[in-house]
């Protein structure tokens, strides 16, 4: 069947789109462009063929060439097609096009656009080369595709005389005159000594960037006379050319001398003069409706089984076909020889067809229905797109109109309970030209309900009878039926939070939803009845208000015969999340930092037998923020909605930033601060808290606690210990004890001065109140005065000026960080507890 007969009408394309919206692999991508993907077998080999059929008779439809700036800058087909998609100029499909030089990115063959020569390229004298017969694809001024041979004629002018060279950038034969530019792949012309060669240097490029017929003028800078064995050097960068002539053609350049002015211009065959663009490639594969290749079919290039790309036209030029055949995927796409590819093109209705770059370059992109930009349609043989020099683009220049095709859904997913209501939204809209339209949800209208399952009121659907049906949604010129299910049953009530913890007097909003056969159910929240038991507080609608006393109880939700109960705990005490007696489920990672963790048992834990040690090293990277993370594998769920987190931290006093990272109910990261940016300024154990923003939706998951530093001058290394992580559910948390007072502890006077003796001389810079301090049972550090002895073997700790508080318990702490004169730290902290009489 020919491609012409395969093309869908505009009405059929819209119908197909409306039933397979955003999913179709074979569909119209604009009013005049249709994409299909086929699995075929050719000579026993499985093939995957993608095809873009472009009907140029449809309004606002054309084919264009896509180039980068500068022309030798390579880019993928996807990126070029995206970059060239503009308002009222949508690239709806594209394929890779011209062959190019990997070394410099320049196209191998001729490219013109809007009468401008982009690049002259080269041709060939070898019958087994792609461009033995120069051929091109282009678009005529009346918007028709054209494939055929061409001749690019270089015209030379010297002393008022004009001559036309035989050809350009190919081997010179007898009685020929050849133009050589830097598109010739060699440094020299590689001609024999039996001809004459003239070197001309120009100030601008002589191989691109000029209009057809425009002169580029230069100066003769060298002459290689007859008999000289060394061939002429070709000027680099396009800034000049070599005129090489043999036999009877020598007369064209015989009179040129060093210093003479010579100009060059280019012209093409008359039938190509008005082409909007020309893209030269080869070989020709199909001519006059038959396989007719301008390359030896038995040559290695033709027999190779590989990915292929081609452009084809019908006899009138009204239809342009862009075709790719994949390779490299066993059992799906084996690749084709040129002869097989040519036969396939004839089978789909090609009258003329031109081979384009293939192999790893073969790529097709199409605008999927509902998308603005084209995306990959085939599978490149290298698994990823190769950057190329030029592409052929199927373009829609259609204006934007009102929506003609839409996709819609319930604004809230789920079955609709009887008496409940739901609105609808348009999720995607296309106009009659398949352009994506911006959606104004205020224009959405509910038009009808089928099967008597409900009614429409205030532009919302209200469920009235259990069963299935549709709601017709209208938007501008389009409408679509959306399936809807109404249910009178709920198998399970789902309450959020699933367990409630609250401080006295605190409020917790309760959200109720339901499931029916594991599907969400939309129902009227007023149909849910909530009751509280256990003297834990009261309910104000769907809000629980905790009472003034701590206690436990339940809240029960009732919907018909379905009941759900959640446990409630009212407490002003922090709730323990982890005591860090094990490192299971914890990891350490670093960003621009080294990080490791271990279970710490030498330094006394705040509570229990161990704590978690996070080692960090920021010294290797002075740029940007460095951070070391203590991570919970999979995250640590937090019950209900805590107001803050609390944790005991054994600090090293290096003045870094201690933070935490949570995920809210929507999966969004929420960063909280346990200290200001320079706030980790203590040594020893200290209790710190981090407030969770009140507007953050619960439930939360704690992912990590971390230490960070942005200042290059402060990037050092050290460690922190963590113990007793807690969630706090009241705005006024109580005091946390640094230690539990012991019975029968020693008593001291309020003005007591302690003398701490060491078994060896100590480094006196560590015998300060930074490392030696006194604190009360709630961790409040006292304003003691610390003074080392002259020999460093002792330190005195004088009471605060006002003395210690009578009847209170304290402890004197000498931290692990105190070092001896050799720089060795104490193994663990030293604690001396006392009570003031």
Number of C-alpha atoms within 10 A of each C-alpha: 8 13 20 16 9 12 20 19 13 16 11 13 20 23 14 15 23 17 12 13 18 14 12 15 16 19 24 30 27 31 24 26 28 24 27 18 18 13 13 15 13 16 8 8 14 19 23 22 22 24 26 28 25 29 23 21 14 15 13 17 22 23 24 18 22 22 22 17 7 10 16 20 15 22 19 19 32 23 15 22 30 17 13 17 18 13 10 14 15 24 31 32 34 31 32 29 30 26 23 19 15 14 7 11 18 22 28 23 23 23 25 23 21 13 17 18 22 22 24 24 21 24 27 17 14 13 13 18 18 25 23 17 23 22 25 30 29 26 24 18 13 10 17 21 26 25 25 18 16 18 16 18 18 20 18 23 18 17 11 7 8 13 16 18 21 18 20 25 22 20 17 23 14 12 13 18 27 24 27 30 30 24 26 19 15 13 14 17 25 15 19 16 16 15 24 26 30 23 24 27 23 21 12 16 20 27 25 19 16 20 17 19 16 15 17 19 21 22 18 20 16 18 18 19 17 15 11 14 13 14 19 24 21 25 19 14 13 20 18 27 26 27 24 28 29 23 14 12 20 19 14 21 20 13 10 19 15 13 12 14 18 20 19 25 20 21 18 15 11 10 11 22 15 15 22 21 25 28 23 32 28 28 26 29 27 26 21 13 17 17 22 18 22 22 22 15 15 12 12 11 16 21 15 14 18 22 30 25 25 27 27 30 27 24 16 11 20 17 22 28 26 25 29 30 31 28 26 19 16 11 10 16 23 23 28 25 19 24 18 18 25 25 17 18 28 23 15 18 20 29 21 28 35 26 29 28 23 22 21 21 26 30 35 31 24 29 24 26 27 22 18 18 23 24 20 19 22 21 23 24 24 13 11 13 20 18 20 29 27 28 27 25 27 31 26 27 17 19 13 16 16 17 24 20 25 26 22 21 19 21 12 15 14 19 27 30 26 20 18 22 21 20 17 22 22 22 14 20 23 25 20 21 24 29 28 21 19 11 17 11 12 8 11 19 20 22 15 15 21 15 11 14 23 26 18 17 10 9 15 16 24 23 27 19 19 18 17 15 18 18 24 18 24 22 26 17 13 17 22 20 19 16 15 22 17 24 22 18 18 24 16 19 20 18 17 16 18 16 16 23 25 26 27 24 19 19 17 20 16 16 13 19 17 22 17 17 10 10 14 20 27 25 25 15 13 12 12 18 14 22 14 18 14 12 15 22 23 16 17 10 11 17 14 24 20 25 19 16 15 18 16 17 16 18 20 16 20 15 19 12 8 14 17 15 18 17 14 24 19 25 23 22 20 21 19 13 17 15 20 23 18 15 16 10 11 17 17 21 18 19 15 18 23 20 21 17 20 16 17 20 15 13 20 17 23 23 15 13 16 22 29 24 24 24 20 26 20 25 16 13 15 18 11 12 16 24 24 26 27 24 20 19 12 11 16 18 15 18 19 20 23 26 19 21 24 23 22 23 27 24 20 23 19 18 19 24 20 24 21 21 18 22 21 16 13 11 12 12 15 16 17 19 20 24 18 12 16 16 15 23 14 16 22 24 21 20 22 16 19 20 16 20 13 11 6 15 14 18 19 25 21 21 19 21 21 22 25 23 23 17 14 15 9 15 21 16 16 13 19 23 25 26 24 21 19 21 24 27 25 21 15 12 15 11 12 17 14 20 17 9 17 11 6 8 12 13 15 15 15 19 15 15 16 14 15 15 14 12 8 12 17 24 19 20 13 18 25 19 19 19 22 27 22 25 19 22 18 16 18 14 16 17 17 21 17 20 18 21 15 10 12 19 18 19 22 19 22 18 20 17 11 9 16 24 16 12 11 15 23 25 21 20 18 25 25 21 22 23 20 19 14 9 11 13 16 15 13 15 17 15 13 13 19 20 22 18 14
